[in-house]
Amino acid sequence: MELPCQRCQKARATVHLTDCTGGEPRERHLCEDCAEQEGLTLQQNAGITSILEKFVQHSKKVEEIARLTCPKCGISFAEFRNSGQLGCPHDYTAFEKLLLPLLERAHDGRTEHVGRQPGVAGPARSRRTTLTQLRLDMDRAVEAEEYELAAKLRDQIKALSNVED
Amino acid sequence: MSKIDDLTKQTGEWLRGEGPMSEVVISSRIRLARNLKAYPFLSRADESQHRRIYRELSDSIANSPLGDDIFFADFETLSELDRQVLVERHLVSRQHAEGEGTRGVAVSPNERRALMVNEEDHLRIQVLRSGLQLDALWDEIREIDTGIEKQLEYAYHERYGYLTACPTNVGTGLRVSVMLHLPALKLVKEIDRVFRAAQDMKLAVRGIYGEGTEAVGDFYQVSNQITLGRTEEEIIEEFGKTIIPKMVEYELKVRDAMAKERTYQLDDKVWRAYGTMNNARAMSSDEALFLLSHLRMGVAMGRFKDLDVHTINRLLLQTQPAHLQKIHHETLTGEQRSITRAEFVRARLREYQARNN
C-alpha cells in the first residue's frame, strides 16, 4: 500500500507513526523530508544508533564471557554451555559469577549448600552460619538492584529464622 | 557361571513387591553424586586419569565396610548383553552401560547397593529397596558414603557443597527416586494433572528406565531436581511424608472409585490382559509391560486371584530383552524375541496354574 505524505502531499510516505501527544491517538504518514523537519527521524536514528551501540557492547561482553577459561582444566565457559558438563571442581570458582544465575534457576533461587559436609556426621553447617551468609547475599543483591533475588533470599532468611526460634 | 548370570535367576530388590505402600510404590532409591578432588571431571579427564580414578575408587570401596559384600563388574570386560541386564535390573543407568572408557559398577549380591564408577560423576552411590523406605535408605547410604570418604578426598566447596560435573546436581548430590505404579490415574486420565503438580514442585517424572525413557505400562519414576540449599533430611522428609503419600492416596482413591462405579470396565481390562498373556504367539517387551501393569493392578486391588504379585514382578524383569536372551543363552533378533517372549510368558502362567490348582 502506497500512501502520499500527509504533510507535503507529494512524496511517498515512508515514516509511519501514531502520535499520542494530543488527546486522541493520531495516525501519521510522512515522507522522510517532512519527518525530518518535524524532528522525528533524527530522534529515531539516534535511538537506533544507541541501541546498536548497546548491542555491540553486549555482544562483546558475550564473547568475553564465552572466552573465559578455567586456569586449572582449560575448559572455556562456551564449551561448558555447549556440553552442560564442567571440566573440573575449580570451575565453580573460576566461573562463579556466571554459574550463579544458572544455579539459582536450577535450584529454585538457592545458592548455598546447607547439607552434609565431609568429615562431619549428621546435619552439617549450623543454621547461624547459613543465616549470616544469606544476609550478606541479600545485601549484595539489593546493592546490585537484583530485587527478585533479594526477595527470595529474604524468604529463606525468614524460614530459617523461624526454625531457629 | 558369572555373577551376572546368578542375578538373572533372582527377582532383584526393586521387584520384591514388599515394603510400605507396595500396592502403589514399586521401589525407592537414593543416590549420591561424588567426585575426587584431585582429578578433573570425566569429560575433561584423559584415559589414564579415568583408569586412576577407577582404581582409587574401587580400592576405597573394597576397603570400606561395604567391601566384604560386593562384587565388581568392569565394563570393559563385560559383554554388552550383561551390561544391558544391569540396566534392566536398575543397577546402572543406560548412559553408563552404553558409555566408553574405563568404568564399572560395584553391586551387592542382594542388589540393594550399586556404586557406579565413572558414570557422569566419578562416583555415584545408589541404594535401593522395594516399597517406600526412604529413611532406612538414607541411614544406609550415609554410612556407605562415610566409609568411602574416610579414605579419599571428595571435591567439596564451602559454599556449594559436593561439586558435580553438572551444576544441576551440586550441593547434596542427592537424588531421591521413587517408582510408582499408577494405572488407575492413567485410566481415568488424571495422570497429566499429577505430572503438572509434580512439575510445579520442581520434581522430575520419568519412565521406567529413568532419564530419557518413556513411561510404559503405567510405571513412573518421580525424583527431586533441587539439590542445593536444602538439607538431605529436608528433601527426603518431603518425599517420604508428603509428596509420595499424596500421590499414593490419589491413586488408591481412584482405584476405590473404579471398583465401585466401573467394575466391569476394570475387570475387563484385567481379564483381557490375562487372556492375551495366555494366548499370544508374539509379544513385544512394551506390550508385556502394558499387560503386566493391568494384571498387577487387578492383583493389588484383590480382584484377580489367578496370579500373585511375585510372579508378575518376575515376568516384568524376565520379559525384558536382555533377560530373555540371557535365560535362553543366545542372542535373538527382535522377531525371535517376540515369539520367545510369548512362549515364555505362557509357560510361566501354566506353571503357576499347575502349582495352584
Boltz contact constraints between the chains, C-beta under 6 A:
constraints:
  - contact:
      token1: [A, 73]
      token2: [B, 40]
      max_distance: 6.0
  - contact:
      token1: [A, 73]
      token2: [B, 44]
      max_distance: 6.0
  - contact:
      token1: [A, 75]
      token2: [B, 44]
      max_distance: 6.0
  - contact:
      token1: [A, 84]
      token2: [B, 166]
      max_distance: 6.0
  - contact:
      token1: [A, 85]
      token2: [B, 43]
      max_distance: 6.0
  - contact:
      token1: [A, 85]
      token2: [B, 165]
      max_distance: 6.0
  - contact:
      token1: [A, 86]
      token2: [B, 41]
      max_distance: 6.0
  - contact:
      token1: [A, 86]
      token2: [B, 165]
      max_distance: 6.0
  - contact:
      token1: [A, 87]
      token2: [B, 40]
      max_distance: 6.0
  - contact:
      token1: [A, 87]
      token2: [B, 44]
      max_distance: 6.0
  - contact:
      token1: [A, 88]
      token2: [B, 40]
      max_distance: 6.0
  - contact:
      token1: [A, 88]
      token2: [B, 41]
      max_distance: 6.0
  - contact:
      token1: [A, 88]
      token2: [B, 44]
      max_distance: 6.0
  - contact:
      token1: [A, 89]
      token2: [B, 155]
      max_distance: 6.0
  - contact:
      token1: [A, 89]
      token2: [B, 163]
      max_distance: 6.0
  - contact:
      token1: [A, 92]
      token2: [B, 157]
      max_distance: 6.0
  - contact:
      token1: [A, 92]
      token2: [B, 160]
      max_distance: 6.0
  - contact:
      token1: [A, 92]
      token2: [B, 163]
      max_distance: 6.0
  - contact:
      token1: [A, 99]
      token2: [B, 167]
      max_distance: 6.0
  - contact:
      token1: [A, 102]
      token2: [B, 167]
      max_distance: 6.0
  - contact:
      token1: [A, 103]
      token2: [B, 167]
      max_distance: 6.0
  - contact:
      token1: [A, 106]
      token2: [B, 168]
      max_distance: 6.0
  - contact:
      token1: [A, 107]
      token2: [B, 226]
      max_distance: 6.0
  - contact:
      token1: [A, 107]
      token2: [B, 228]
      max_distance: 6.0
  - contact:
      token1: [A, 107]
      token2: [B, 229]
      max_distance: 6.0
  - contact:
      token1: [A, 108]
      token2: [B, 202]
      max_distance: 6.0
  - contact:
      token1: [A, 108]
      token2: [B, 226]
      max_distance: 6.0
  - contact:
      token1: [A, 110]
      token2: [B, 228]
      max_distance: 6.0
  - contact:
      token1: [A, 110]
      token2: [B, 229]
      max_distance: 6.0
  - contact:
      token1: [A, 112]
      token2: [B, 229]
      max_distance: 6.0
  - contact:
      token1: [A, 113]
      token2: [B, 160]
      max_distance: 6.0
  - contact:
      token1: [A, 113]
      token2: [B, 161]
      max_distance: 6.0
  - contact:
      token1: [A, 113]
      token2: [B, 171]
      max_distance: 6.0
  - contact:
      token1: [A, 114]
      token2: [B, 231]
      max_distance: 6.0
  - contact:
      token1: [A, 115]
      token2: [B, 172]
      max_distance: 6.0
  - contact:
      token1: [A, 115]
      token2: [B, 231]
      max_distance: 6.0
  - contact:
      token1: [A, 115]
      token2: [B, 232]
      max_distance: 6.0
  - contact:
      token1: [A, 116]
      token2: [B, 232]
      max_distance: 6.0
  - contact:
      token1: [A, 118]
      token2: [B, 149]
      max_distance: 6.0
  - contact:
      token1: [A, 118]
      token2: [B, 154]
      max_distance: 6.0
  - contact:
      token1: [A, 118]
      token2: [B, 156]
      max_distance: 6.0
  - contact:
      token1: [A, 123]
      token2: [B, 231]
      max_distance: 6.0
